[in-house]
Amino acid sequence: MSSSKNKHLLDEVRDFMRLKHYSIHTERTYCEWIKRFVHFHRMSSREDLKDGEQKIEAFLTHLAVKQNVAPATQNHKIRP
């Protein structure tokens, strides 16, 4: 098995969600939101994940102001 350093981010997310028995629909939805987040910030490596809270806030503000995403969507959180 490869180390988490070598795994793609979305593969790690999928592994975690399967370990926690999330539904396949939830897994797909979360992965799509992560892709949008990565694209919004033009991320290309794990180093780009630094300052995560600020990036999340900027992304959520963008969704609310520019994309008219419902506020309830912004309240979703992944359970630890």
SULGITA-V671475 format. One record per residue. N is the residue number from 1. RES is the residue in one small letter. SS is DSSP state (@ for helix, = for strand, . for the rest). BURIAL is + if it has 16 or more other ideal C-beta (glycine too) atoms within 10 Angstrom, else -. Layout:
n: <N	N>
res: <RES	RES>
ss: <SS	SS>
burial: <BURIAL	BURIAL>
//
This chain:
n: <1	2	3	4	5	6	7	8	9	10	11	12	13	14	15	16	17	18	19	20	21	22	23	24	25	26	27	28	29	30	31	32	33	34	35	36	37	38	39	40	41	42	43	44	45	46	47	48	49	50	51	52	53	54	55	56	57	58	59	60	61	62	63	64	65	66	67	68	69	70	71	72	73	74	75	76	77	78	79	80>
res: <m	s	s	s	k	n	k	h	l	l	d	e	v	r	d	f	m	r	l	k	h	y	s	i	h	t	e	r	t	y	c	e	w	i	k	r	f	v	h	f	h	r	m	s	s	r	e	d	l	k	d	g	e	q	k	i	e	a	f	l	t	h	l	a	v	k	q	n	v	a	p	a	t	q	n	h	k	i	r	p>
ss: <.	.	.	.	.	.	.	.	@	@	@	@	@	@	@	@	@	@	@	.	.	.	.	@	@	@	@	@	@	@	@	@	@	@	@	@	@	@	@	@	.	.	.	.	.	@	@	@	@	.	.	@	@	@	@	@	@	@	@	@	@	@	@	@	@	.	.	.	.	.	@	@	@	@	.	.	.	.	.	.>
burial: <-	-	-	-	-	-	-	-	+	-	-	-	+	+	-	-	+	-	-	-	-	+	-	-	-	-	+	-	-	+	+	-	-	-	-	-	+	+	-	-	+	-	-	-	-	-	-	-	-	-	-	-	-	-	+	-	-	-	+	+	-	-	+	-	-	-	-	-	-	-	-	-	-	-	-	-	-	-	-	->
//
